[in-house]
Amino acid sequence: MSSTPLSFFHPATLISTWFGSGLIKFAPGTWGSLAALPFSWVIFERFGSEGLIIASVLAYGIGVWSSGKYSKALGKEDPGSVVIDEVAGQWLALAFVPLDPFLYFISFLLFRFFDIVKVFPANWLDRNVKGGLGIMSDDMVAGLYALIVFYLFQRFIPYDGEMFKFF
């Protein structure tokens, strides 16, 4: 493996660290997921669920390249500073979530839970698939699980949007 670091402004660095959010030392994955939220809101608002799914798949594909190149340059298998995987997975998790801050928060928590716990096959992918493909794939599984659980919550637990309305 190479250990020649890339410039912060190299496309692989900017994409892999999601414009530097992954460089925050404490809980970079959480910061990467948080940094994905405003983008997902705008994408969903303009293009709907389909647009967010397409954006997630595009982030996945670009992330395979960028995270592979970035991690190779750092000489690390899966650097914590790579958060494009969280972005792609978080966007997938939000694909059918209505534009409501409380529901976004629930989806965010579900995604972070599944990303950390790594339920099969995410745990298998994390251990056995290397390079950019491995970095990205387990988070897409976490995003899919969060999407499914959110759908089930939404289907069986009524929410009328009144949780945090104070006025």
N, C-alpha and C positions, 0 to 999 in steps of 0.2 A: 504494500500500500504506500501511496505517496503521502508525504506530510508537508507539502507546500501549501500553506493556507491561501485561500482565495481572497481577493479584495472584498470589502463589505459591499461595494457597488457591482460586483460581478453578478450577472443574472442568477446563477445557481445559488449564491449566498442570499440575495434579496428574496428569491422565491422560497428557498428552503427554510429560512428564518422568518418568513412572512414579514418582510420589511423591518427586521430586527426584533420583533416581539419574542422570538425564541432565544434571544441573547440575554433576556432577563434571567438572572441566576436562580431565583427561587421559583419553582414550579413552572418551567417554561412551557410545558404542554398545556397547562391551564391558561397561561397568557396567550398562547397561540389560538386556543379555542375562543377565548374572549375577543381577540382581535378579528376573528372570522365573523362575529355576530353582526356588526354594522354592514359589512359587505353582503351577508346573506339577506338582511332586511331589504336592502336596495335591490338586489337581484330578484328576490321574491316579489317585491312591490312592482317592478317593471315587467318581469317575465313569468311570474307564477312558479308553481311547483316544477313544471317542466324545465324552466330556465335554471332553477337551483340544482336540479338533478344533472343537467348538462354541465353546469359550472363545476359541480362536484367531480364528475367524470373527467373533465378537462384538468382540474387541479390534480386529480390522481395521476393522469398521464404525464403532465408536466412535472409533477412531484417525483415520479419515478426517476426521471432524468436528473432533476436538480438535486434531489437528496442523495442519489448515487454519486454524482460528481462532487458534491460538497463533502459528504462523509469520506470519500476516498481522499480528497485533498487534506482533510483533517487527520486521516489515518485512524479513524474510529468507525466501528461497524454501524452504530445507530446513535449518533450524538444527540444529546438532549436538546440542543439548540435547533434541531430540525423540527419544525412545527407545521410544515405544509401538509403533513399527514393528518394533523388535528384539524386543519382548515377543511380539507376534503371530506373527512369523516363528519365533522360538525355540520357542514353544509348538507350532507346526505341526511343526517339526523333531523334537520330542520325542514326538509323538503315539503312536508305537508302540515307544518305547524302554522296556525294562523298568526298574523302580525299582532301579537299581544305580548307585552313585556313579561308577564307572569308565565305564559306558556313557553316563551323563549327560554326563560330561566329553568323551567322544568326540563326542557329538552337538553339544555346545556348540562344540567346535572346528570341526566341519564347518559349522555354521551361520555362525560368524564368518568362516570362509574364503569361503563363497559370498556372504556379505553384503559383504565387502570387494572380492572379485574381480569380482562382478557379471557372471556369465555370461549370455549372451543367453537370454531377452528382458529380464532384469533391467536390463542396461545401457541398453537402448532405453527401457524404462519410466522409468528414472532421468533420462534426458536429455529425454524428450519429453512425459511426463505431469506436469502441474503441480498444485500445491495438495496438499491432504491425500491425494487419490487417488494422486498420484505418490509422495509421501513413503512411503506404506504399501505400495504394490504391489510394488516391487522386493524388499522384505524378505520378502514372502510367497513370491515365486519362490525366493529364497535358502533359505527354510524348506523348500519343496517339494524342492529339489535335495538339501539335507542329509538329508531324510527318505528319499529314494530311495537315496542313497549309503549311508546307515546300514543300510537294509534289505539292500542288496547285501553290505555287510560282514558283517552278521549271518548272512546266508544262506550265505556261502562261507568265512568265517573263524570256526572254532568258538571259543566262549568259555564256560567253565564256571563263571564267577563267582569263580574262585579267584585272580584277579590281585593283589588287595591284602589277602588274608586272612592276618593274622599270628598268629592264635590258633587 
